[in-house]
Every structure is written in structure tokens, then in C-alpha cells.
């Protein structure tokens, strides 16, 4: 009987597997190259950019990631960035032909074939993506951009905090929506401009009010109107099954509760939604609701506006819960309901300003809506009065008399990362 030494056996299997892998790599890599060329060619026709484009081009010694909801321009942004490099390669980590290949495999092979910059879409679809990026960085790769779910974190798995910078891309602002969808490009404004120069600004910006209703219904994500709701529904399903799965175990009960949370928020006035009322409506514990809302906030599908309190009062008072555009209008369309215009106005305001808090109403008193720094704002329609004594009334319309400011002007606020 002939005995084969363990070392000889390992060498035999390694040689055989390597020969198969070379053939497999060649076929897979050819597919990657063809898809990359197609995507880069298609993007060349798109000239308008999201505001994040200039910021994501700044880091030089880090990988650059963009996380956010589907349909808001992440893929377009990294493909536009790829136009600045001599030999770029783009691929999506969720491609079926890459199911047996790691991100490291693809980029390592690409570098050997002369590619010098890499653009990876939907990176969270690969389980060990953080380890691939860490190894690539440690081996000297630098020009690497990626996109992922809003739920991804750099410190999950391999620690990428010293190797990558991650930008959180929110839904498109009113200003970006106008530029990308209607070719209207107006300068950004500071808060001081809006407060002190509103009358001077209004003639230049008032024409955009004709698109305000369209933004409330279809703004935020950048899908074409033809199949807008179908694409958004698909995105929401993936958000629940894939993105939320990055944060917690997902089962049919969790999926059902998430959809009910979306529907309840979309069809209810903002001051009527809190943890306790969601708990009662869903028939689940308040602790479970808080955890679900926290995860949905991390996944970019909810905005939580906390009360203007400190210490124990802050902890005791429940936050207001809002949806990013255009989820409220979308969920209302799905059930044939009219969205609450008061909710949409408030969602517009908080989605365009930096970290407001809401003014907690004392029992039997009327108070204003939001505080931004030391400034109190009340949000409403053209008939809104000053009964709550705010510093400014932000109105749905073009009235700028006395302390009234048109809501659309806040759609041009300079972005704060």
C-alpha cells in the first residue's frame, strides 16, 4: 500500500484548486469588467450631482463610504467619482456572479490587471466586507469608494475607523430635487440669510414654490415617476429584510410590526405618535417599540426629534417620530388616504435643519413646535397665527410679512454633515 505524505496531499489539492480558481476568476472578472464598463458609460450622461459629491472627494488617505436609503443617489455619486480616475473598476457586491467571491478577491485580481481605483456598490451584501477592506487597506490600496445600507457601521467586524470615512447621505433636499429633476440650480442659504434677508431672497426663490407639492409627494428619493411607487415598495421590502437584518434578527412578526409602524406614523398627526401609543396600537411592549424605532432610525428610515429638555425631563418625555421623504405620502397612497399636511410640513422643516428639538407642550398650554439653538419656530399654513409666541412662523406659502418665513426657503439651507 502506498501512503501519501500529508504535505504532498495538501500540495496536490492546492495545485488542483488553484488551477480551477484561475479559470473561475477569469470568467467572473470578465463579467465584472463588462458590467463596470456599461455602468460607467451610462453615468457619463448624468451631469447633475448631489451635494455630497464635493465632500466625498476630500479624503486622500482613507477609503470613502456612503450609506443611506436606496434610491437617493449613492450609486450615481460613486460612479460620477469614478470619472476622475484613469483606470476605475465598478462592481456591485450583490451581483449573483460574485456570490462565491469576496471583495478582496475581485480587487486583488483587478489591481494585478492594471486597475488603480475601485468603486463597490451595496457592500453590506457581503458578510465579511469589513475584513476585506481592512486587508486591502493594509496592503496599500487607497482609491476605494463604497456604498452601503444606512445600518452599516465601521466598527462592526474589523475596525475600519482608522482606515475609512463614512458619509451618511440623507434623502435629497428640496434644493437637490430641483437641480436634479428640474434643472433649477439656486445658491444655498445660511440660516442667518433666511432669517434676516427673507424679503430680498423671495423674488429669486418664489418660483420654486410650484414644485413644493411635488416634493412633498415624490421628493427625497430620485426614482423616475413612471414606476416610482413600485420601485419604492421594492426598496422598503429590502430595507426590512436586508438592511434591518444587519441590526437584528428579522421574522414575519418583526416585518409586520415595522410596516404597521410606518403606516401609523404616515397617517397620524406628528403630536399623536410616541412610544406608548405605538405600543398600544401594535399590542407589543413599549421596550420592544423603542428598540424597533431605534433600529429604524439607525437604518435611516425614521427621524426621531427629541424634546427640548435636559436631565431626567429629557429621559421621561417621549420623542416625536417622523418619516424621511417621501415615505409618509407613499404609505398614504398605498391605502388611498390623504397625508396629514401638518406632518409633511414639519417633516420638511426637520429634514432640512440641523438637529432641532421640539418644544414640549405643558398641560393646558399652547407652545411652539421647534427650537433651533435659541430660536423658536412654529410651522403651519398661511392662516397660522402667533398665539404660541414663536420667534418665527414658518409658513406653507410665500408670506414673509413681520416674523413669517416661507417654508421653501429652508429647503435651500446649507447642508451640515
C-alpha positions as CSV (number, residue, x, y, z in Angstrom):
1,X,0.0,0.0,0.0
2,X,1.3,3.4,-1.0
3,X,1.0,6.2,1.6
4,X,0.9,9.8,0.5
5,X,2.5,12.2,2.9
6,X,0.2,15.0,4.3
7,X,2.3,17.7,2.8
8,X,2.2,16.1,-0.7
9,X,-1.6,15.7,-0.4
10,X,-2.1,19.3,0.6
11,X,0.1,20.4,-2.3
12,X,-1.9,18.3,-4.7
13,X,-5.2,19.8,-3.6
14,X,-3.8,23.3,-3.5
15,X,-2.5,22.9,-7.1
16,X,-5.7,21.4,-8.4
17,X,-7.9,24.1,-6.6
18,X,-5.7,26.9,-7.8
19,X,-6.0,25.8,-11.4
20,X,-9.8,25.7,-11.1
21,X,-9.8,29.1,-9.3
22,X,-7.8,30.8,-12.1
23,X,-10.4,29.7,-14.7
24,X,-13.2,30.8,-12.4
25,X,-11.6,34.1,-11.7
26,X,-11.1,34.8,-15.4
27,X,-14.7,34.2,-16.2
28,X,-16.0,36.2,-13.2
29,X,-13.6,39.0,-13.7
30,X,-14.6,39.3,-17.4
31,X,-18.2,39.7,-16.2
32,X,-17.1,42.4,-13.7
33,X,-15.2,44.3,-16.3
34,X,-18.1,44.3,-18.8
35,X,-20.6,45.4,-16.2
36,X,-18.2,48.1,-15.0
37,X,-17.8,49.5,-18.5
38,X,-21.6,49.5,-19.0
39,X,-22.3,51.3,-15.8
40,X,-19.5,53.9,-16.3
41,X,-20.7,54.6,-19.8
42,X,-24.3,55.1,-18.7
43,X,-23.4,57.5,-15.9
44,X,-21.4,59.8,-18.2
45,X,-24.7,61.4,-19.4
46,X,-25.7,62.5,-15.9
47,X,-24.2,65.8,-15.1
48,X,-26.1,66.9,-12.0
49,X,-24.7,65.8,-8.7
50,X,-25.8,65.5,-5.1
51,X,-24.2,68.0,-2.7
52,X,-22.2,65.1,-1.1
53,X,-20.1,64.8,-4.2
54,X,-17.6,67.5,-3.3
55,X,-17.3,66.3,0.3
56,X,-16.6,62.7,-0.6
57,X,-13.7,63.7,-2.8
58,X,-11.8,65.4,0.0
59,X,-10.3,62.5,2.0
60,X,-7.0,61.3,0.5
61,X,-5.6,58.6,2.9
62,X,-8.9,56.9,3.7
63,X,-11.5,54.7,2.0
64,X,-14.7,56.6,1.4
65,X,-18.1,55.1,2.1
66,X,-21.6,56.5,1.6
67,X,-24.5,55.0,3.5
68,X,-28.2,55.7,3.1
69,X,-31.6,54.6,1.8
70,X,-32.0,53.1,-1.7
71,X,-32.9,55.5,-4.5
72,X,-31.2,58.6,-3.1
73,X,-28.2,58.7,-5.4
74,X,-25.4,56.7,-3.7
75,X,-24.6,54.6,-6.8
76,X,-24.7,57.6,-9.1
77,X,-22.4,59.5,-6.8
78,X,-19.6,56.9,-6.7
79,X,-19.9,56.3,-10.5
80,X,-19.5,60.0,-11.0
81,X,-16.5,60.0,-8.8
82,X,-15.0,57.2,-10.9
83,X,-14.9,59.5,-13.8
84,X,-12.0,61.3,-12.1
85,X,-9.7,58.3,-12.2
86,X,-7.7,56.8,-15.1
87,X,-8.5,53.1,-14.6
88,X,-11.6,52.7,-12.4
89,X,-13.4,49.5,-11.8
90,X,-17.0,49.4,-10.5
91,X,-19.0,46.4,-9.3
92,X,-21.9,45.7,-7.0
93,X,-21.3,43.3,-4.2
94,X,-24.9,41.9,-4.5
95,X,-24.2,40.6,-8.1
96,X,-25.2,36.9,-8.3
97,X,-21.9,36.0,-10.1
98,X,-19.9,37.3,-7.2
99,X,-21.7,35.1,-4.6
100,X,-18.6,32.9,-4.2
101,X,-16.0,35.7,-4.5
102,X,-15.0,38.1,-1.8
103,X,-14.5,41.9,-2.3
104,X,-10.8,41.2,-1.6
105,X,-10.7,38.6,-4.4
106,X,-12.1,41.0,-7.0
107,X,-10.0,44.0,-6.1
108,X,-6.8,42.0,-5.7
109,X,-7.3,40.4,-9.1
110,X,-8.2,43.8,-10.6
111,X,-5.1,45.5,-9.3
112,X,-2.9,42.8,-11.0
113,X,-4.8,43.7,-14.2
114,X,-3.9,47.4,-14.1
115,X,-6.9,48.9,-12.3
116,X,-6.0,51.7,-9.9
117,X,-9.3,52.8,-8.3
118,X,-12.3,50.8,-7.1
119,X,-16.0,51.5,-6.6
120,X,-18.0,48.9,-4.7
121,X,-21.8,49.2,-4.5
122,X,-24.1,47.6,-1.9
123,X,-21.1,46.4,0.1
124,X,-23.1,45.1,3.0
125,X,-24.4,42.2,0.9
126,X,-21.0,40.5,1.5
127,X,-20.9,39.2,5.1
128,X,-17.2,39.8,5.8
129,X,-16.8,43.1,3.8
130,X,-15.1,44.9,6.7
131,X,-12.3,42.3,6.8
132,X,-11.8,42.5,3.0
133,X,-11.5,46.3,3.3
134,X,-9.1,46.1,6.2
135,X,-6.8,43.7,4.4
136,X,-6.9,45.8,1.2
137,X,-6.0,49.0,3.1
138,X,-3.2,47.3,4.9
139,X,-1.8,46.0,1.6
140,X,-1.6,49.6,0.3
141,X,-4.9,50.1,-1.7
142,X,-6.2,53.7,-1.2
143,X,-8.5,54.8,-4.0
144,X,-11.6,52.8,-2.9
145,X,-15.1,54.1,-2.6
146,X,-18.2,52.1,-1.5
147,X,-21.9,52.4,-0.8
148,X,-24.0,50.5,1.8
149,X,-27.1,50.4,3.8
150,X,-27.8,53.2,6.3
151,X,-27.4,50.5,9.0
152,X,-23.7,49.7,8.3
153,X,-21.1,50.6,10.9
154,X,-17.3,50.8,10.5
155,X,-16.7,49.2,13.9
156,X,-18.7,46.1,13.1
157,X,-16.3,43.2,12.4
158,X,-12.9,44.5,11.5
159,X,-12.2,48.0,12.9
160,X,-12.2,50.4,9.9
161,X,-12.4,53.6,11.9
162,X,-8.8,54.5,11.2
163,X,-9.0,53.3,7.5
164,X,-12.3,54.7,6.2
165,X,-14.5,57.7,6.5
166,X,-18.3,57.1,6.2
167,X,-20.7,59.7,5.0
168,X,-24.4,59.5,5.9
169,X,-26.4,60.5,2.8
170,X,-29.9,61.6,3.7
171,X,-32.8,61.8,1.1
172,X,-32.4,64.6,-1.4
173,X,-33.2,68.1,-0.2
174,X,-35.6,70.4,-1.9
175,X,-32.7,72.2,-3.4
176,X,-31.1,69.0,-4.8
177,X,-34.5,67.8,-6.0
178,X,-35.0,71.0,-8.0
179,X,-31.5,70.8,-9.5
180,X,-31.6,67.0,-10.4
181,X,-35.2,66.7,-11.5
182,X,-36.0,70.2,-12.9
183,X,-32.6,71.7,-13.8
184,X,-33.1,74.6,-11.3
185,X,-29.8,75.4,-9.6
186,X,-30.1,78.1,-6.9
187,X,-27.4,79.1,-4.3
188,X,-27.5,77.5,-0.8
189,X,-28.5,79.7,2.1
190,X,-27.3,80.1,5.6
191,X,-29.8,80.3,8.5
192,X,-28.9,83.9,9.0
193,X,-29.7,84.7,5.3
194,X,-33.1,83.1,5.7
195,X,-33.9,85.0,9.0
196,X,-32.5,88.4,8.1
197,X,-32.8,88.6,4.2
198,X,-36.1,86.7,3.5
199,X,-37.7,89.7,1.7
200,X,-34.7,90.1,-0.6
201,X,-34.4,86.4,-1.2
202,X,-38.1,85.7,-2.0
203,X,-38.2,87.2,-5.6
204,X,-35.4,84.8,-6.6
205,X,-36.7,81.7,-4.9
206,X,-40.5,82.1,-5.1
207,X,-40.9,80.4,-8.4
208,X,-39.8,77.1,-6.8
209,X,-43.0,77.0,-4.8
210,X,-44.8,75.5,-7.8
211,X,-42.7,72.3,-7.1
212,X,-43.3,72.2,-3.4
213,X,-46.3,69.9,-3.6
214,X,-44.4,67.5,-5.9
215,X,-41.5,67.3,-3.5
216,X,-43.9,66.5,-0.6
217,X,-45.3,63.6,-2.6
218,X,-42.3,62.4,-4.5
219,X,-39.2,64.2,-3.3
220,X,-36.3,62.7,-1.3
221,X,-35.7,59.6,-3.4
222,X,-34.8,60.1,-7.1
223,X,-36.7,57.4,-8.9
224,X,-38.5,58.2,-12.2
225,X,-42.2,58.9,-11.7
226,X,-43.2,56.2,-14.2
227,X,-42.6,53.3,-11.7
228,X,-42.0,55.4,-8.6
229,X,-44.2,53.6,-6.2
230,X,-43.2,50.1,-7.4
231,X,-39.5,50.9,-7.0
232,X,-40.0,52.5,-3.6
233,X,-42.1,49.5,-2.4
234,X,-39.2,47.2,-3.5
235,X,-36.8,49.4,-1.6
236,X,-38.8,49.3,1.5
237,X,-39.1,45.5,1.3
238,X,-35.3,45.3,1.0
239,X,-34.9,47.8,3.9
240,X,-36.9,45.5,6.1
241,X,-35.5,42.1,5.0
242,X,-31.8,43.1,4.3
243,X,-30.9,46.4,5.9
244,X,-32.7,45.8,9.2
245,X,-31.3,42.3,9.2
246,X,-27.9,43.9,9.7
247,X,-29.1,45.2,13.1
248,X,-31.4,42.4,14.4
249,X,-33.0,39.1,13.6
250,X,-35.9,39.5,11.2
251,X,-39.0,37.3,11.2
252,X,-42.6,37.7,10.0
253,X,-43.7,39.3,13.2
254,X,-41.0,41.9,13.1
255,X,-41.7,42.7,9.4
256,X,-45.4,43.1,10.2
257,X,-44.7,45.4,13.1
258,X,-42.3,47.6,11.1
259,X,-44.8,48.0,8.3
260,X,-47.5,48.9,10.9
261,X,-45.2,51.5,12.4
262,X,-44.6,53.1,9.0
263,X,-48.4,53.2,8.3
264,X,-49.3,54.5,11.7
265,X,-46.8,57.3,11.5
266,X,-47.7,58.2,7.9
267,X,-51.4,58.5,8.7
268,X,-51.3,60.2,12.1
269,X,-50.5,63.8,13.1
270,X,-47.0,64.1,14.5
271,X,-48.0,65.1,18.0
272,X,-50.1,61.9,18.3
273,X,-47.3,59.4,17.8
274,X,-45.0,58.3,20.6
275,X,-43.7,55.0,22.0
276,X,-46.6,54.5,24.3
277,X,-49.2,55.0,21.6
278,X,-47.4,52.7,19.1
279,X,-47.1,50.1,21.9
280,X,-50.8,50.2,22.5
281,X,-51.7,50.1,18.8
282,X,-49.4,47.2,17.9
283,X,-50.0,45.2,21.1
284,X,-46.3,44.9,21.9
285,X,-44.3,46.2,24.8
286,X,-43.0,49.8,24.9
287,X,-39.5,48.4,25.3
288,X,-39.9,46.5,22.0
289,X,-41.2,49.6,20.3
290,X,-38.3,51.7,21.5
291,X,-35.8,49.1,20.2
292,X,-37.6,48.9,16.8
293,X,-37.7,52.7,16.4
294,X,-34.0,52.9,17.4
295,X,-33.1,50.3,14.8
296,X,-35.2,52.0,12.1
297,X,-33.6,55.4,13.0
298,X,-30.1,53.7,12.5
299,X,-31.3,52.4,9.2
300,X,-32.3,55.9,8.1
301,X,-36.0,55.1,7.7
302,X,-37.2,57.2,10.7
303,X,-36.2,60.5,12.2
304,X,-36.6,61.0,16.0
305,X,-36.9,64.5,17.2
306,X,-36.3,64.7,20.9
307,X,-37.9,67.3,23.4
308,X,-36.1,70.4,24.4
309,X,-35.4,69.2,27.9
310,X,-32.4,68.2,30.0
311,X,-31.6,65.5,32.5
312,X,-34.5,63.5,33.9
313,X,-37.1,65.5,32.0
314,X,-35.4,64.6,28.7
315,X,-35.5,60.9,29.6
316,X,-39.1,61.0,30.8
317,X,-40.5,62.8,27.8
318,X,-41.0,60.7,24.6
319,X,-39.7,62.0,21.2
320,X,-41.7,62.9,18.1
321,X,-41.2,60.4,15.3
322,X,-41.1,61.4,11.6
323,X,-40.5,59.7,8.3
324,X,-38.0,60.7,5.7
325,X,-39.4,61.9,2.4
326,X,-41.4,60.6,0.7
327,X,-42.5,57.7,2.9
328,X,-45.5,59.4,4.5
329,X,-47.0,60.3,1.2
330,X,-46.1,56.9,-0.2
331,X,-47.8,54.9,2.6
332,X,-50.9,57.1,2.4
333,X,-51.1,56.4,-1.4
334,X,-50.9,52.7,-0.7
335,X,-54.1,52.8,1.3
336,X,-55.9,55.6,-0.5
337,X,-55.5,58.1,2.3
338,X,-54.7,61.8,2.3
339,X,-51.4,62.5,4.1
340,X,-51.5,64.9,7.0
341,X,-50.3,68.2,5.6
342,X,-49.2,69.3,9.1
343,X,-47.0,66.3,9.4
344,X,-45.5,66.9,5.9
345,X,-44.7,70.5,6.7
346,X,-42.9,69.5,10.0
347,X,-41.0,66.7,8.2
348,X,-39.9,69.2,5.6
349,X,-38.6,71.5,8.3
350,X,-36.7,69.0,10.4
351,X,-35.2,67.2,7.4
352,X,-33.6,70.5,6.2
353,X,-32.3,71.9,9.5
354,X,-29.6,70.7,11.8
355,X,-30.8,68.8,14.9
356,X,-33.8,70.7,16.1
357,X,-35.6,69.8,19.3
358,X,-39.4,70.1,19.8
359,X,-40.9,72.3,22.4
360,X,-42.8,70.1,24.9
361,X,-46.3,71.3,25.4
362,X,-47.3,71.8,29.1
363,X,-50.8,70.6,30.1
364,X,-53.4,73.2,29.2
365,X,-50.9,75.5,27.4
366,X,-50.1,76.2,23.7
367,X,-46.4,76.2,22.8
368,X,-44.5,76.4,19.5
369,X,-43.2,73.5,17.6
370,X,-39.4,73.5,17.4
371,X,-36.3,75.2,18.8
372,X,-33.1,75.5,16.8
373,X,-30.3,76.8,19.1
374,X,-32.0,79.7,20.9
375,X,-34.6,80.4,18.2
376,X,-38.2,79.1,18.5
377,X,-40.2,78.2,15.3
378,X,-43.8,77.5,14.7
379,X,-44.7,75.5,11.5
380,X,-48.1,75.9,9.7
381,X,-50.2,77.0,6.9
382,X,-50.9,80.5,5.7
383,X,-53.5,81.1,8.4
384,X,-51.1,80.2,11.2
385,X,-51.2,82.9,14.0
386,X,-48.7,83.9,16.7
387,X,-50.7,82.6,19.6
388,X,-47.8,80.4,20.7
389,X,-45.4,83.5,20.7
390,X,-42.7,82.0,18.5
391,X,-39.7,83.9,17.2
392,X,-40.7,83.0,13.7
393,X,-43.7,81.4,12.0
394,X,-42.6,79.2,9.1
395,X,-45.5,79.1,6.6
396,X,-46.5,76.9,3.7
397,X,-46.8,79.8,1.3
398,X,-44.9,82.9,0.2
399,X,-45.8,85.3,3.0
400,X,-42.8,87.0,4.6
401,X,-44.5,89.8,6.5
402,X,-43.4,90.5,10.1
403,X,-42.0,87.3,11.6
404,X,-43.3,84.9,8.9
405,X,-40.9,83.0,6.7
406,X,-41.8,80.8,3.6
407,X,-41.1,77.2,4.4
408,X,-39.5,76.6,1.0
409,X,-36.5,78.8,1.9
410,X,-35.4,76.2,4.5
411,X,-35.1,73.7,1.5
412,X,-32.0,75.6,0.5
413,X,-30.2,75.6,3.8
414,X,-26.5,74.7,3.6
415,X,-26.0,71.0,4.4
416,X,-24.4,70.2,7.7
417,X,-22.6,66.8,8.0
